[in-house]
Amino acid sequence: MNYFSSDFKLGILGGGQLGKMLLTETRKFDVQTLVLDPSEEAPSRFGCNAFYKGSLMDYDTVYQFGKMVNVLTIEIENVNLDALDKLEEEGLPVFPSPKTLRLIQNKGKQKDYYVANGIPTSKHLRFVGLDDLRESLAKDKLDFPFVWKSAQFGYDGNGVKICRSALDLVKLPDVECIAEELIPFKNELAVIVSRSTNGEIKTYPVVEMEFHPEANQVEYVICPARIEDSVALKAQEIALKVSEAFNHVGLLAVEMFQTENDEILVNEVAPRPHNSGHYSIEASYTSQFENHIRAILGLPLGNTSSKVAGIMVNLVGEEGFTGQVVYENIEKIIAIDGVTPHIYGKRETRPFRKMGHVTIVNPDMEQARKVAEVVKNTIKVISVQ
C-alpha cells in the first residue's frame, strides 16, 4: 500500500500531546491523518488533516470514525473496545488490537496476566471496591503498607496511593482496585519495545525514571540508565518477554522496579508512545513516535540506539497556579546548548498538569544531568496573574 502523498488515511484515537508528537512524524512522511478527541482544545487539533470532536468511550462515535480511515491506532488506552472489535471484525487494521487493549486497560487483568505468563511482578490482590478491600484487611488477608491502584482510568500519578494505615483509605474512591505489595527498590526503570506488523522487533535502551514524591509523576527520564550492564540486559530480556506475551503491534512501554537484590519486577505497561521515551526525539536515531508509525504501517523499524546521552524533564503546572499558562524563564533555558523545550499546546495550567517537557542532550551524562537540574530550577509553569 502507498502511504505517502496518497489517499491513505491513518486514524488516531486521542488528540493529546502524544497524538501531537505522532503528527510530527505523519507530517514528515506526508501521511494523511485524522484525529478524534473529546476536547475542542486538544493539542492535536492543528497538526492533523482532519480533527473530529467526540467521545472516545462512545461506541457509535468511535465506530463511525474508524469507518473513515484505513488503519486505526491510539494514543490513550481508554477507548471503546466494543467498537474496535466491530471495526477489526469488518477488516480494519487496529493497532494495538482490542484483544491486547483488554488485557492492559484494566490493571487487575494486567497483573493477573503477568502471573499467568510467568512474568516477574509484585504480589497483588484484586477488589471490587473499598468495602471488599476493608474486609480483606479485617480478615488479615491484606496488611499495611501496600500500594492502592484504581483498576481503570488512572493516569499521570492519579489513581495510585501508598496506604500505610486506615487513614489513607478515607479519601480513596469506591471503585474496582488492586492492592500491590510495597516493593523496596533501587530504581524505577523502563524499556520501550517497538514491534511491527511483519514481526520485526527492537528495544530502546533502558531508561531510569525519577519521580516527584507528592504527585507520583516522572520528573526526570535519564537515558541510558545508570545501572550495571547485566541489570540492563535483564530488563530488556523481560521487556521482550512482556511484548511477546501481549502480542502487541506498535510501541509497548514496560515500566519496572530494580529491587535491592537487582531483581527486575514489571510494574505496568502502556501500549503506545510513553513519557519515558520522549528523550528519543532529540537523543535517538529514530524517535519512539516515528517507530510507532513505522511499526503499525509495516515499514522497516528505525535505529533505536542513542546518539548522545539524553535527559527529559517534565514541565508540569506549579502548585498554586490555575489559568492561562505562562512559561516563566523559557528564554533562559532555550539559551543553553543542547536544551529543547516541547510545549504541548494546553492553554490552561493547573497544579501538576503535564504542560510540556524539555530534552537535554550532551555527550557527557554527568554534564547532561547537571544541565537538567538547572532547567528544572529555572523554568516555571505558572499562570497569568
C-alpha positions as CSV (number, residue, x, y, z in Angstrom):
1,M,0.0,0.0,0.0
2,N,1.2,3.5,-0.8
3,Y,1.0,5.6,2.4
4,F,2.9,8.6,1.2
5,S,1.3,11.6,-0.5
6,S,-1.7,9.4,-1.2
7,D,-5.4,8.9,-0.3
8,F,-4.4,6.5,2.5
9,K,-5.8,7.7,5.9
10,L,-4.4,6.9,9.3
11,G,-6.8,7.4,12.3
12,I,-5.6,8.3,15.8
13,L,-8.0,7.9,18.8
14,G,-6.9,10.6,21.2
15,G,-5.6,14.1,20.5
16,G,-3.4,14.9,23.5
17,Q,0.3,15.6,23.5
18,L,1.2,12.1,22.4
19,G,-1.0,12.5,19.4
20,K,0.6,15.8,18.7
21,M,4.0,14.3,18.6
22,L,2.9,11.4,16.4
23,L,1.6,14.0,14.0
24,T,5.2,15.4,13.6
25,E,6.0,12.1,12.0
26,T,2.9,11.7,9.8
27,R,3.5,15.2,8.5
28,K,7.2,14.4,7.8
29,F,6.0,11.3,5.8
30,D,3.0,13.2,4.3
31,V,0.6,10.6,5.6
32,Q,-3.0,11.8,5.8
33,T,-4.0,11.6,9.5
34,L,-7.4,12.0,11.2
35,V,-7.8,12.6,14.9
36,L,-10.7,12.0,17.3
37,D,-10.7,13.6,20.7
38,P,-13.4,14.8,23.2
39,S,-11.9,18.3,23.6
40,E,-12.1,21.1,21.1
41,E,-8.9,22.4,22.7
42,A,-6.9,19.1,22.1
43,P,-3.2,19.7,21.3
44,S,-3.5,17.6,18.1
45,R,-6.2,19.7,16.5
46,F,-3.9,21.8,14.4
47,G,-1.4,19.2,13.1
48,C,-3.8,16.7,11.5
49,N,-5.5,16.7,8.2
50,A,-8.9,16.5,9.9
51,F,-10.0,16.8,13.5
52,Y,-13.2,15.4,14.9
53,K,-14.6,16.2,18.4
54,G,-16.3,13.3,20.1
55,S,-16.2,10.8,23.0
56,L,-13.6,8.1,22.8
57,M,-15.8,5.9,25.0
58,D,-19.0,6.2,22.8
59,Y,-19.5,3.1,20.6
60,D,-21.1,4.9,17.6
61,T,-18.6,7.8,17.6
62,V,-15.6,5.5,17.6
63,Y,-17.1,3.1,15.1
64,Q,-18.1,5.9,12.6
65,F,-14.6,7.5,13.0
66,G,-13.0,4.1,12.2
67,K,-15.0,3.8,9.0
68,M,-13.3,6.9,7.6
69,V,-9.7,5.5,7.9
70,N,-7.5,2.7,6.5
71,V,-5.6,2.0,9.7
72,L,-6.5,2.9,13.3
73,T,-4.2,3.5,16.3
74,I,-4.5,5.0,19.7
75,E,-2.6,7.5,21.9
76,I,-4.7,6.6,25.0
77,E,-5.9,3.2,26.3
78,N,-9.4,4.4,27.5
79,V,-11.4,3.9,24.3
80,N,-14.5,1.9,23.4
81,L,-13.2,-1.6,22.8
82,D,-16.5,-3.0,21.5
83,A,-16.4,-0.5,18.6
84,L,-12.8,-1.6,17.9
85,D,-13.9,-5.2,17.9
86,K,-16.5,-4.5,15.3
87,L,-14.1,-2.5,13.1
88,E,-11.5,-5.2,13.3
89,E,-14.1,-7.9,12.5
90,E,-15.0,-5.8,9.4
91,G,-11.4,-5.8,8.2
92,L,-10.0,-2.6,9.6
93,P,-6.4,-3.0,10.9
94,V,-6.4,-1.7,14.5
95,F,-3.1,-1.4,16.4
96,P,-2.8,-2.3,19.2
97,S,-5.6,-4.8,18.8
98,P,-8.7,-4.6,21.1
99,K,-7.7,-8.0,22.5
100,T,-4.3,-6.6,23.6
101,L,-6.0,-3.4,25.0
102,R,-8.5,-5.5,27.0
103,L,-5.6,-7.2,28.9
104,I,-3.9,-3.8,29.6
105,Q,-6.8,-1.4,30.1
106,N,-7.7,-3.0,33.5
107,K,-4.7,-3.1,35.9
108,G,-6.2,-6.1,37.7
109,K,-6.4,-8.1,34.5
110,Q,-2.9,-6.8,33.5
111,K,-1.4,-8.1,36.8
112,D,-3.1,-11.4,36.5
113,Y,-1.7,-11.8,33.0
114,Y,1.8,-11.3,34.3
115,V,1.3,-14.1,36.8
116,A,-0.2,-16.4,34.3
117,N,2.6,-15.9,31.8
118,G,5.5,-16.2,34.3
119,I,6.5,-12.5,34.1
120,P,8.1,-11.3,37.4
121,T,5.9,-8.8,39.2
122,S,4.9,-7.7,42.7
123,K,2.3,-9.7,44.6
124,H,-1.2,-8.3,44.3
125,L,-4.9,-8.7,45.3
126,R,-7.9,-7.6,43.3
127,F,-11.0,-5.9,44.9
128,V,-14.4,-4.9,43.5
129,G,-14.4,-1.8,45.8
130,L,-13.3,-0.3,49.1
131,D,-15.6,-2.5,51.2
132,D,-14.1,-5.6,49.7
133,L,-10.6,-4.2,50.5
134,R,-11.5,-3.3,54.1
135,E,-12.9,-6.8,54.6
136,S,-9.6,-8.3,53.4
137,L,-7.8,-6.1,55.9
138,A,-10.1,-7.2,58.7
139,K,-9.5,-10.9,57.9
140,D,-5.7,-10.3,57.7
141,K,-5.6,-11.3,54.1
142,L,-4.0,-7.9,53.4
143,D,-1.6,-5.9,55.5
144,F,-0.3,-2.4,55.6
145,P,1.6,-0.9,53.9
146,F,0.5,-1.6,50.3
147,V,0.1,0.3,47.0
148,W,-3.5,1.0,46.1
149,K,-4.3,1.4,42.4
150,S,-7.6,2.1,40.6
151,A,-8.1,-0.7,38.2
152,Q,-9.1,1.7,35.4
153,F,-8.8,5.3,34.3
154,G,-5.7,6.2,36.2
155,Y,-3.1,8.5,34.6
156,D,-0.1,10.7,35.4
157,G,0.0,9.5,39.0
158,N,-3.8,9.8,39.5
159,G,-5.3,6.5,40.8
160,V,-2.3,5.5,42.8
161,K,-1.7,5.9,46.5
162,I,0.6,4.3,49.1
163,C,-1.5,3.2,52.0
164,R,0.3,2.9,55.4
165,S,-2.8,3.0,57.7
166,A,-6.6,3.0,57.7
167,L,-6.4,6.8,57.5
168,D,-5.1,6.6,54.0
169,L,-8.3,4.8,52.9
170,V,-10.6,7.6,53.8
171,K,-10.4,9.7,50.6
172,L,-10.0,6.8,48.2
173,P,-12.8,6.4,45.6
174,D,-15.0,3.4,45.9
175,V,-14.0,1.7,42.6
176,E,-12.6,-1.6,41.4
177,C,-9.0,-1.6,42.5
178,I,-5.9,-3.6,43.3
179,A,-3.5,-3.7,46.3
180,E,0.1,-4.4,45.5
181,E,3.0,-5.3,47.7
182,L,5.1,-2.3,48.5
183,I,8.5,-3.1,46.9
184,P,11.8,-1.7,48.3
185,F,13.6,-0.8,45.1
186,K,16.8,0.9,43.9
187,N,15.5,2.3,40.7
188,E,12.4,2.6,38.6
189,L,13.3,1.6,35.0
190,A,11.5,1.5,31.7
191,V,12.1,-0.2,28.3
192,I,10.2,0.7,25.2
193,V,9.7,-2.2,22.7
194,S,8.7,-1.5,19.1
195,R,7.0,-4.4,17.2
196,S,5.8,-4.1,13.6
197,T,3.0,-5.8,11.7
198,N,5.6,-8.0,10.0
199,G,7.1,-9.2,13.3
200,E,10.2,-7.1,13.4
201,I,11.1,-6.1,17.0
202,K,13.5,-3.7,18.5
203,T,14.1,-2.3,22.0
204,Y,15.2,1.1,23.1
205,P,17.9,1.4,25.8
206,V,16.9,1.1,29.4
207,V,16.0,4.4,31.0
208,E,15.9,5.4,34.6
209,M,13.0,7.4,36.0
210,E,12.9,9.8,38.9
211,F,9.5,10.6,40.4
212,H,8.0,13.6,42.2
213,P,7.4,12.4,45.7
214,E,3.9,14.0,46.0
215,A,2.4,14.0,42.6
216,N,3.8,10.5,41.7
217,Q,4.8,11.8,38.3
218,V,8.0,11.4,36.4
219,E,10.3,14.4,36.9
220,Y,13.3,13.1,35.1
221,V,13.9,10.4,32.5
222,I,17.6,9.5,32.1
223,C,19.0,7.6,29.2
224,P,21.0,5.4,29.4
225,A,20.0,4.3,32.9
226,R,22.9,4.5,35.4
227,I,22.8,0.7,36.1
228,E,25.1,-2.3,35.6
229,D,25.1,-3.8,32.1
230,S,23.9,-7.1,33.5
231,V,20.8,-5.4,35.0
232,A,20.1,-3.6,31.8
233,L,20.3,-6.8,29.8
234,K,17.9,-8.5,32.2
235,A,15.5,-5.6,31.9
236,Q,15.5,-5.7,28.1
237,E,15.0,-9.5,28.1
238,I,12.0,-9.2,30.4
239,A,10.6,-6.4,28.3
240,L,10.8,-8.6,25.2
241,K,9.0,-11.4,27.1
242,V,6.2,-9.0,28.1
243,S,6.0,-7.9,24.4
244,E,5.7,-11.4,23.2
245,A,3.0,-12.2,25.9
246,F,0.8,-9.3,24.8
247,N,1.5,-9.9,21.1
248,H,1.1,-6.1,20.6
249,V,1.8,-4.1,17.4
250,G,3.3,-0.6,17.8
251,L,5.0,0.5,20.9
252,L,4.9,-1.1,24.4
253,A,6.4,0.8,27.3
254,V,7.3,-1.6,30.1
255,E,7.8,0.1,33.5
256,M,9.8,-1.9,36.0
257,F,11.4,-1.9,39.5
258,Q,15.0,-2.8,40.1
259,T,14.9,-4.3,43.6
260,E,17.6,-4.1,46.3
261,N,18.8,-7.6,45.1
262,D,18.9,-6.5,41.5
263,E,15.7,-8.4,40.5
264,I,13.6,-6.9,37.8
265,L,9.8,-6.8,38.5
266,V,7.3,-5.5,36.0
267,N,5.2,-2.7,37.4
268,E,2.8,-1.9,34.4
269,V,2.8,-1.3,30.7
270,A,1.4,1.2,28.2
271,P,0.7,0.1,24.6
272,R,1.5,3.4,23.0
273,P,4.2,6.2,23.0
274,H,5.1,6.9,26.5
275,N,6.6,9.7,28.7
276,S,9.7,7.5,29.3
277,G,10.5,7.7,25.6
278,H,10.2,11.5,25.0
279,Y,14.0,11.9,25.2
280,S,14.2,9.9,22.0
281,I,13.1,12.9,19.8
282,E,16.4,14.5,20.2
283,A,18.7,11.8,21.6
284,S,17.9,8.7,19.4
285,Y,18.5,8.0,15.8
286,T,14.8,7.2,15.5
287,S,12.2,8.6,17.9
288,Q,9.6,6.5,19.6
289,F,6.9,8.3,17.7
290,E,8.5,7.6,14.3
291,N,8.9,3.9,15.2
292,H,5.3,3.7,16.3
293,I,4.2,4.9,12.8
294,R,6.7,2.6,11.1
295,A,5.5,-0.4,13.2
296,I,1.8,0.0,12.6
297,L,2.3,0.5,8.8
298,G,4.7,-2.4,8.5
299,L,7.6,-0.3,7.5
300,P,11.2,-1.2,8.5
301,L,11.9,-0.1,12.1
302,G,14.4,2.6,12.6
303,N,17.6,2.5,14.7
304,T,16.7,2.7,18.4
305,S,20.2,3.5,19.6
306,S,21.0,6.8,21.2
307,K,23.3,9.3,19.5
308,V,24.1,11.1,22.8
309,A,23.1,10.9,26.4
310,G,19.6,12.3,26.9
311,I,17.6,13.5,29.8
312,M,13.9,14.5,29.8
313,V,12.5,17.0,32.3
314,N,8.7,17.1,32.6
315,L,7.1,20.6,32.6
316,V,4.1,20.5,35.0
317,G,1.9,23.2,36.4
318,E,3.3,24.8,39.6
319,E,1.2,24.4,42.7
320,G,-0.9,27.5,43.5
321,F,-1.4,28.4,39.8
322,T,-4.5,27.9,37.7
323,G,-5.5,29.7,34.5
324,Q,-3.9,31.0,31.3
325,V,-0.4,29.4,31.1
326,V,2.9,31.3,31.3
327,Y,6.2,29.6,30.8
328,E,8.4,31.7,33.1
329,N,12.1,31.9,32.1
330,I,11.7,29.8,29.0
331,E,14.1,32.1,27.1
332,K,16.8,31.4,29.7
333,I,16.7,27.6,29.1
334,I,16.5,28.0,25.3
335,A,19.8,29.8,25.5
336,I,21.5,26.7,27.0
337,D,23.3,24.4,24.5
338,G,21.6,21.1,24.0
339,V,18.2,22.1,25.5
340,T,15.0,21.8,23.6
341,P,11.6,22.6,25.1
342,H,8.4,20.9,23.8
343,I,5.2,22.8,24.6
344,Y,2.1,20.7,24.3
345,G,-0.4,23.3,23.4
346,K,-2.6,23.3,26.5
347,R,-3.7,26.9,27.2
348,E,-4.9,26.3,30.8
349,T,-2.5,25.3,33.5
350,R,-3.3,23.7,36.9
351,P,-1.2,22.1,39.6
352,F,0.8,19.1,38.3
353,R,-0.9,19.1,34.9
354,K,1.6,18.0,32.2
355,M,2.2,21.0,30.0
356,G,5.3,20.1,28.2
357,H,8.8,18.6,28.5
358,V,12.4,19.6,28.0
359,T,15.1,17.4,26.4
360,I,18.7,17.9,27.4
361,V,21.3,16.1,25.2
362,N,25.1,16.0,25.9
363,P,27.9,13.6,25.1
364,D,28.6,13.5,28.8
365,M,25.9,12.1,31.1
366,E,27.1,13.9,34.2
367,Q,27.0,17.2,32.4
368,A,23.6,16.5,31.0
369,R,22.3,15.7,34.5
370,K,23.7,19.0,35.8
371,V,22.0,20.9,33.0
372,A,18.7,19.1,33.7
373,E,18.9,20.3,37.3
374,V,19.4,23.9,36.1
375,V,16.5,23.6,33.7
376,K,14.2,22.2,36.4
377,N,15.1,25.0,38.7
378,T,14.8,27.7,36.1
379,I,11.6,27.3,34.1
380,K,8.3,27.6,35.9
381,V,4.8,26.8,34.6
382,I,2.6,29.4,36.1
383,S,-0.5,31.4,35.1
384,V,-1.3,35.0,34.2
385,Q,-1.8,37.0,37.4
